[in-house]
Amino acid sequence: MNINDKIKECLKEGESGERHKGLRKIDVSEEIILGHIHKAVHNFNAIDFFRSGGYSDWSASASFYCLYHCLLGILAKHGLESRNQNCTFAFIENLIDKGEISLTKDELKEIFDRDVRQDLEFSTKILDIREKMQYSIKTHLEEKEFEILKERTKFLLDKLRREIERE
């Protein structure tokens, strides 16, 4: 299914009430946009919090949701809310294709890659670290892996935040 068809499907799914499973049109609200930035920063801070408490495996999920809330902020800036990650990523990919945001497809693939089929064990993508930690029996990130995760998350958080705050 091409991106435009996926977005149309997501918008249709968003029409089915408050607990929809797609994209819903909303009024652009500075409060909601800034709320997503706040939540992103909150989740970024949780990366270290989990690590210091001995739960660095959860740092990977905090990283993912830090960046995901930035993407939700971009959607809110475009008058949309999402209740479906695939719909969120399809909309963001479409913005990239149209040159409307500075995020690259490679950077998006750090967070989500619908075509990923590679071995997760040696990947340093945020997406892959998160999946490895979420679905494996590991309970901590190795130091180098943690530093890569945090550094990449900070880079993308800053880039996405600038994107949201730009006029």
Rosetta blueprint (number, residue, H / E / L):
1 M L
2 N L
3 I H
4 N H
5 D H
6 K H
7 I H
8 K H
9 E H
10 C H
11 L H
12 K H
13 E H
14 G L
15 E L
16 S L
17 G L
18 E L
19 R L
20 H L
21 K L
22 G L
23 L E
24 R E
25 K E
26 I L
27 D L
28 V L
29 S L
30 E H
31 E H
32 I H
33 I H
34 L H
35 G H
36 H H
37 I H
38 H H
39 K H
40 A H
41 V H
42 H H
43 N H
44 F H
45 N H
46 A H
47 I H
48 D H
49 F H
50 F H
51 R H
52 S H
53 G L
54 G L
55 Y L
56 S L
57 D H
58 W H
59 S H
60 A H
61 S H
62 A H
63 S H
64 F H
65 Y H
66 C H
67 L H
68 Y H
69 H H
70 C H
71 L H
72 L H
73 G H
74 I H
75 L H
76 A H
77 K H
78 H L
79 G L
80 L E
81 E E
82 S E
83 R L
84 N L
85 Q H
86 N H
87 C H
88 T H
89 F H
90 A H
91 F H
92 I H
93 E H
94 N H
95 L H
96 I H
97 D H
98 K L
99 G L
100 E L
101 I L
102 S L
103 L L
104 T L
105 K H
106 D H
107 E H
108 L H
109 K H
110 E H
111 I H
112 F L
113 D L
114 R L
115 D L
116 V L
117 R L
118 Q L
119 D L
120 L L
121 E L
122 F L
123 S L
124 T L
125 K L
126 I H
127 L H
128 D H
129 I H
130 R H
131 E H
132 K H
133 M H
134 Q H
135 Y H
136 S L
137 I L
138 K L
139 T L
140 H L
141 L L
142 E L
143 E H
144 K H
145 E H
146 F H
147 E H
148 I H
149 L H
150 K H
151 E H
152 R H
153 T H
154 K H
155 F H
156 L H
157 L H
158 D H
159 K H
160 L H
161 R H
162 R H
163 E H
164 I H
165 E H
166 R L
167 E L
